[in-house]
Amino acid sequence: MGKFDGMLICTDLDGTLLKNDYTISEENIKAIEYFKKEGGYFTFVTGRMPFFVSYVLETVKPNAPFGCVNGAGLYDGKKGEYVWTATMPDNVNELVQYIDNRFSDLGIQVNTFHKTYFCRENKTMEDFRRATDLENLVCHYSDVKEPVAKIIFGSEREEDIKAIEALLKSHPLACNFDFIRSEKTLYEILPKGIGKGVSVTKLCEHLKVDVKRSVAIGDYDNDISMFKAAGVGIAVSNACKEALEAADLVTVSNEENAIAKVIYDIEKGLYKGF
């Protein structure tokens, strides 16, 4: 019997597990290995697609499938295949065109379960591609024939992001989709009922783990559904205001080995129910 048998930790990547330079600290790596060795399940839940998390997979070596596409998929990194997916309704392009017609310089990105298409370029999309090292696949959103996982709009202007949110939520089709702000410059359309919290629930079902014995760690709006789904929701201290308010607890920042801190706090019995 290990100290962490029957426990599951799900962490966000950017701003949480990853430091500001996109690396993972040695302290976090050692703590994660210790947690897994003592019987715990460790994985991550991210808005990213499976094909650009190779560094995390190689460094952390999660011993459970990971959540991706902001909750629209569970992916088994060892087998190289999806365990579960949620597909976008076909009429999503009506929403995309609705927003497209109102912004001349908005970045538009379509994510399928295997590719990312850059449908309109701007600084946000250039920065996104630079950070992820993704291939610049150019395609109009109406020409994407594969099942769509999510749509991303990008702008450096706060007023654009706020306007996109308001327009989408007031559209007649809004009830068929979910929307989330995943980063300061990004706003997303997701299938209805999908969010990172779904990944936590599906993972617990898949692993036969009591959801009350799960921990979710994050820093942004799209992590709030994880906090609500997990037994304990923990925000890093560098989290946005909304995430800090939604979390059950607040730990140290992503620059201070937050994951290691959580693991050792569990070991010390500081979390009720663990």
Summary of the structure (lengths in Angstrom):
residues: 274
radius of gyration: 18.2
end to end distance: 14.9
largest distance: 59.2
contacts: 962
relative contact order: 0.17
helix: 38%
strand: 25%
